């Protein structure tokens, strides 16, 4: 098991389930990128419901989403460490 030393950073990236990169789901492409680049970990979570700064409630059930056409969003979380000089690893 890998041990994390020093200061850690939690990164959150919100993407739509239909977002794609080079004909692939964006959340999968991001997880693979983070693994290749040596980040400490990555997790994709599917949002069931939530709201943002606009206070509009979004749900995973498209019939109950307050803005038609907006479905659930995926959240990609990644964590990485700073090196001894306080620099983050390159992406």
BELWORA-V531221 format. One line per field, one symbol per residue. phi: phi as a letter, one per 40 degrees, with the letter a starting at -180 (. if undefined). psi: psi as a letter, one per 40 degrees, with the letter a starting at -180 (. if undefined). A space follows every 10 residues. Layout:
BEGIN
phi=???
psi=???
END
This chain:
BEGIN
phi=.cbcbgcbbb bbbbbccccb bfgbdcccdc dccccdcgcc iabbbcccai abdcgccbbc cdcbccbdgc ccbcbbbbba bccccgcccc b
psi=hhhhiaiihh hhhhiidehi hfeihddddd ddddddefid iihhhhhdii iadeehhhid hddehdhieh aiiihhhiii iiaeeeiiii .
END
